[in-house]
Amino acid sequence: MARDFDIIVYGATGFTGRLVAEYLVQTGVTRWAMAGRSLTKLQEVRDLIGAPADTPLLTANADDPASVRALCERTTLVLTTVGPYQLYGNDLVAACADTGTAYVDLCGEPAWMREMIDKHHARATETGARIVFSCGFDSIPFDLGVLTLQEAAKARFGAPCPRVKCRVRTMKGGFSGGTAASLKATLAAAARNPSIIAVLTNPFALAPGFTGPSQPSGLLPEYDRTIDAWTAPFIMAPINTKNVHRTNFLLGQAYGADFVYDEMMVAGLGDMGKAAAEAIAKMNPLASDKGPKPGEGPSKEERENGHYDILFVGETSGGDRIDAVVTGDKDPGYGSTSKMIAQAALCLVHDVPDAKGGIWTPGAIMGAPLRQRLIDHAGMTFTAG
């Protein structure tokens, strides 16, 4: 059946949702709509971002399953920024799986993602619904960064690298208020249900039925001789690494069944680097109420001045090395993320319309077409060699 829209942006009145809607206006997208709880707020945002006056505005509430399902029935894809998803996403994922509607989000909540995989992957496969979590800074640069490195490794060495290190070299701009809220919601859920801790600590939690080799914990500062620098724990590693392993799983162990992967932040050189790494390891970004709340975020100037540079080092079983680098030209949590999820939505609708249903990762279902979109339209670079 033909649908009224290609894309509905659900949560368009929130901070990140508004950035996504604004970006879609700038790209000249047609056949799309804005959705949220309040028609009045939707009208305000439509006018604020310069969207055409006839841009369709739809109301839906995460607490009202019927309104969420009605949303899904009218569109090819729902792009949702309404998190934490473990609090507000259950009915939307279920409705998408039921109605064969594609779905993208910014989720960094692995326990909830595993729950959704267990509940809805089979139904989504049956209906053709292509459900893709983690379409922002967590985890597209990392997921596609590893994919890019492994493609280069196969071309050069004839096989993937069994060991890949991800090292975040620079990052200006923080994670979003929604990310902080999601982390806090996950910790609260783990306190209520200790079984969630097992999911959070299992690198292969999003690859049901598969257990690979032991993985580095990434929890302690260490001197990395591969790059001759001190490294520190990276707060997003627990979600990114799980998504990378799920991509490998969904691609039939394309990186090898013995694949080992970790992520760390580069802290610096010498004694100062060691001190910085130790200080970063002791930091608890959730201990303070400072920083953006959900729905808040940095100024346009702060978003424009942000950036990131991520190195991937691949090591072959024979001792050869190959590197890949991913960069972004905006702050990761907002400016770059809003472009990434918008391009992921456009890629799913236009570039891979015949992909099979199920619960996917960006790398496994979109791969090279999404990477090219991000290079062409989202200020990102992917290089390997």
C-alpha positions in Angstrom: 0.0 0.0 0.0 1.2 3.5 -0.8 2.0 5.7 2.2 1.3 9.4 2.6 4.9 10.2 3.6 8.5 8.9 3.1 9.7 10.1 6.5 8.0 11.3 9.6 10.3 13.1 12.2 8.8 12.1 15.5 10.0 14.4 18.3 10.4 17.4 16.0 9.8 19.8 18.9 12.8 18.5 20.9 16.2 20.0 20.5 17.7 17.3 18.3 14.5 16.6 16.5 14.3 20.3 15.6 17.8 20.1 14.2 16.9 17.1 12.1 13.8 18.8 10.8 15.8 21.9 10.0 18.4 19.9 8.1 15.7 18.1 6.1 14.3 21.5 5.1 17.7 22.6 3.9 18.2 19.4 1.8 14.9 20.1 0.0 13.2 16.8 1.1 9.6 16.4 0.1 7.0 13.9 1.2 7.8 14.3 4.9 6.0 15.4 8.1 6.8 16.6 11.6 5.2 14.8 14.6 5.1 15.4 18.3 2.7 15.7 21.2 1.7 19.3 20.8 0.3 20.8 17.6 1.0 24.3 18.8 4.7 23.5 19.5 5.0 21.8 16.1 3.7 25.0 14.4 6.2 27.1 16.3 9.1 24.8 15.3 7.9 24.7 11.7 8.0 28.5 11.5 11.3 28.8 13.5 13.2 26.5 11.1 11.8 28.0 7.9 9.8 24.9 6.8 7.1 25.5 4.2 3.8 26.6 5.7 2.1 23.5 4.3 4.5 21.1 6.0 2.2 18.4 7.5 2.1 18.4 11.3 0.9 15.3 13.1 0.2 14.6 16.8 1.1 11.4 18.6 2.0 10.5 22.1 4.3 7.7 23.3 1.7 6.9 26.0 -1.0 6.4 23.4 -0.3 3.2 21.3 -3.1 3.9 18.9 -1.7 7.3 18.0 1.7 5.8 17.5 0.4 3.0 15.3 -1.6 5.6 13.2 1.7 7.4 12.6 3.4 4.3 11.4 0.6 3.4 9.0 1.0 6.7 7.1 4.8 6.6 6.4 7.5 4.5 4.9 9.9 5.4 7.8 9.7 6.9 11.3 12.7 8.8 12.5 12.4 9.2 16.2 14.4 11.3 18.6 12.0 10.7 21.5 14.1 9.1 24.3 15.1 7.6 26.5 13.8 4.8 24.3 13.4 2.3 27.1 10.8 4.8 28.5 9.2 6.0 25.3 10.1 3.6 22.5 8.4 0.3 23.2 5.1 0.9 21.4 6.7 2.6 18.4 9.1 -0.3 17.7 6.2 -2.8 18.1 4.0 -0.7 15.8 6.8 -0.4 13.1 7.5 -4.2 13.3 3.7 -4.9 12.9 3.1 -2.5 10.1 6.2 -3.1 8.0 7.4 0.5 8.7 11.1 1.4 8.6 12.6 3.0 11.7 15.7 4.9 12.8 16.7 6.2 16.2 19.6 7.5 18.2 19.5 4.8 20.8 22.5 4.0 23.0 20.6 1.7 25.4 21.9 -1.8 24.8 19.7 -3.6 27.3 16.6 -2.2 25.7 17.9 -2.9 22.2 18.4 -6.5 23.1 14.9 -6.7 24.5 13.5 -5.2 21.3 15.6 -7.7 19.2 14.2 -10.6 21.2 10.6 -9.3 21.0 10.4 -7.9 17.5 13.2 -9.1 15.1 11.2 -12.1 13.9 8.0 -10.0 13.3 10.0 -7.3 11.5 11.6 -9.9 9.3 8.1 -11.2 8.5 6.6 -7.8 7.7 9.7 -6.3 6.0 10.1 -3.6 8.7 13.7 -2.4 8.6 14.5 -1.3 12.2 17.8 0.4 12.7 19.0 1.6 16.1 22.0 3.9 16.9 22.0 6.1 13.9 23.9 9.0 15.5 27.4 9.5 16.9 26.6 6.3 18.7 27.3 4.3 16.6 27.6 5.3 12.9 31.2 6.7 12.9 32.5 3.6 14.7 30.3 1.0 12.9 31.2 2.4 9.4 34.8 3.1 10.5 35.4 -0.6 11.2 33.6 -1.5 8.0 35.8 0.8 6.0 39.0 -0.6 7.6 38.0 -4.2 7.0 37.1 -3.5 3.3 40.6 -2.0 2.9 42.2 -5.0 4.8 40.4 -7.5 2.5 41.6 -5.6 -0.6 45.2 -5.4 0.6 45.7 -8.6 2.5 42.9 -10.8 1.2 41.4 -11.2 4.7 39.9 -9.0 7.5 41.9 -8.0 10.5 41.2 -10.1 13.5 42.2 -7.2 15.8 41.0 -3.6 15.5 41.7 -0.8 17.9 39.6 2.4 17.8 41.3 5.4 19.2 39.3 8.7 19.5 42.1 11.3 18.8 40.1 14.5 19.2 36.5 15.3 20.0 35.2 18.8 20.6 31.6 19.0 21.8 29.9 16.7 24.3 27.3 14.0 24.2 23.7 15.2 24.3 21.3 15.7 27.1 19.3 12.8 25.7 22.3 10.6 25.9 22.9 11.5 29.5 19.2 10.8 30.3 19.5 7.4 28.6 22.6 6.5 30.6 20.8 7.4 33.8 17.7 5.5 32.8 19.8 2.4 32.0 21.5 2.6 35.4 18.2 2.9 37.1 16.8 -0.1 35.2 19.9 -2.1 36.1 19.3 -1.3 39.8 15.7 -2.6 39.5 16.7 -5.6 37.4 20.2 -7.0 38.0 20.0 -9.3 34.9 20.4 -6.1 32.8 24.0 -5.9 34.2 24.9 -9.1 32.4 23.7 -7.5 29.1 25.7 -4.3 29.7 28.9 -6.2 30.4 28.6 -8.7 27.5 30.4 -7.5 24.4 28.2 -9.8 22.3 24.9 -8.9 24.0 23.4 -7.8 20.6 24.5 -11.0 18.8 22.1 -13.6 20.3 23.6 -17.0 20.4 27.1 -16.0 19.6 30.0 -15.8 21.9 33.4 -14.7 20.5 36.8 -14.4 22.0 37.6 -12.4 25.2 37.5 -8.7 24.6 39.5 -5.8 26.2 37.5 -4.2 29.0 38.5 -0.7 28.2 37.9 0.4 31.8 41.5 1.3 32.8 44.0 3.8 31.4 46.8 2.1 29.5 49.8 2.9 27.4 49.1 1.9 23.8 52.3 1.0 22.0 50.5 0.9 18.7 50.1 4.7 18.7 52.8 5.5 21.3 50.3 7.4 23.6 48.4 7.0 26.8 44.7 6.1 26.4 41.7 6.4 28.7 38.2 4.8 28.8 35.7 6.1 26.3 32.2 6.6 27.7 30.5 5.4 24.5 32.5 2.3 24.0 30.0 0.0 25.8 27.4 0.7 23.2 29.6 1.2 20.1 31.5 -2.1 20.6 28.2 -4.1 20.9 26.9 -2.5 17.7 30.2 -3.3 15.9 30.0 -6.9 17.0 26.3 -7.1 15.9 27.3 -5.8 12.5 29.9 -8.6 12.2 27.2 -11.1 13.4 24.6 -9.9 10.9 27.1 -10.0 8.1 27.9 -13.7 8.8 31.1 -13.0 10.7 32.6 -10.9 7.9 35.3 -9.7 10.2 36.0 -13.2 11.4 34.6 -15.3 14.3 37.8 -14.4 16.3 37.3 -10.6 15.9 38.6 -8.5 18.8 37.7 -4.8 19.1 38.0 -2.0 21.6 37.6 1.7 21.9 39.7 4.2 23.9 40.3 7.9 24.0 43.8 9.3 23.3 44.9 11.2 26.4 48.4 12.3 25.5 52.1 11.6 25.6 54.5 11.0 28.5 53.8 11.7 32.1 51.2 14.4 31.2 49.4 11.9 29.1 49.4 9.3 31.9 48.0 11.9 34.3 45.3 12.9 31.9 44.4 9.3 31.2 44.1 8.6 35.0 42.0 11.7 35.5 39.6 10.8 32.7 39.2 7.3 34.1 38.1 8.7 37.4 35.6 11.1 35.9 31.9 10.4 36.3 30.0 12.5 33.7 26.7 11.6 35.4 27.7 12.8 38.8 26.9 16.5 38.0 23.6 18.1 37.0 25.5 20.5 34.8 25.3 20.2 31.0 22.2 20.0 28.8 19.0 18.4 29.9 16.9 16.5 27.4 15.5 19.0 24.9 18.4 21.4 25.5 21.7 21.8 23.7 24.6 24.0 22.6 24.3 27.1 20.6 24.7 27.1 16.8 28.2 28.6 17.2 29.2 25.8 19.6 27.8 23.1 17.2 29.6 24.7 14.2 32.9 24.8 16.1 32.7 21.1 17.2 34.5 18.3 15.4 36.0 14.8 15.9 38.8 12.6 14.6 38.8 8.9 15.1 41.6 6.5 14.2 41.1 2.7 13.6 44.1 0.5 13.6 43.8 -3.0 12.1 46.4 -5.7 12.8 46.6 -8.9 10.8 47.6 -12.3 12.2 50.8 -11.9 10.3 51.7 -8.6 12.0 50.8 -6.2 9.2 49.0 -3.0 10.0 46.3 -0.9 8.2 44.7 2.3 9.4 41.4 4.0 8.8 40.3 7.5 9.9 36.8 9.0 10.3 36.3 12.7 10.9 33.2 15.0 11.4 33.0 18.7 11.0 30.4 19.5 13.7 30.0 18.7 17.4 29.3 15.0 17.7 26.3 15.0 20.0 24.1 17.4 18.0 25.4 19.0 14.8 26.8 15.8 13.3 24.3 13.4 14.9 21.3 15.3 13.4 22.8 15.0 9.9 23.7 11.3 10.4 20.3 10.2 11.4 18.6 12.2 8.6 20.9 10.7 6.0 20.4 7.2 7.4 16.6 7.7 7.0 17.1 8.9 3.4 19.4 6.0 2.7 16.9 3.5 4.0 14.1 5.0 2.0 15.9 5.6 -1.3 19.1 3.6 -1.5 18.3 0.2 0.0 14.5 0.0 -0.4 14.6 -3.8 -1.0 16.7 -4.7 2.0 15.2 -7.4 4.1 13.2 -6.7 7.3 14.6 -7.2 10.8 16.5 -5.3 13.4 19.7 -4.1 11.9 22.8 -1.9 12.5 23.6 0.9 10.1 26.7 -0.8 8.9 25.0 -4.1 8.2 22.0 -2.8 6.2 23.3 0.4 4.7 27.1 0.2 4.7 28.7 1.8 1.6 25.6 3.7 0.4 25.3 5.4 3.8 29.0 6.1 4.0 28.8 7.9 0.6 25.8 10.0 1.7 27.7 11.1 4.8 30.7 12.1 2.7 28.6 13.9 0.2 26.1 15.6 2.5 27.1 15.4 6.2 30.6 16.8 6.5 32.2 13.4 7.3 35.3 11.7 5.8 36.2 8.1 5.7 39.7 7.2 4.6 41.8 4.0 4.8 45.2 2.9 3.7 
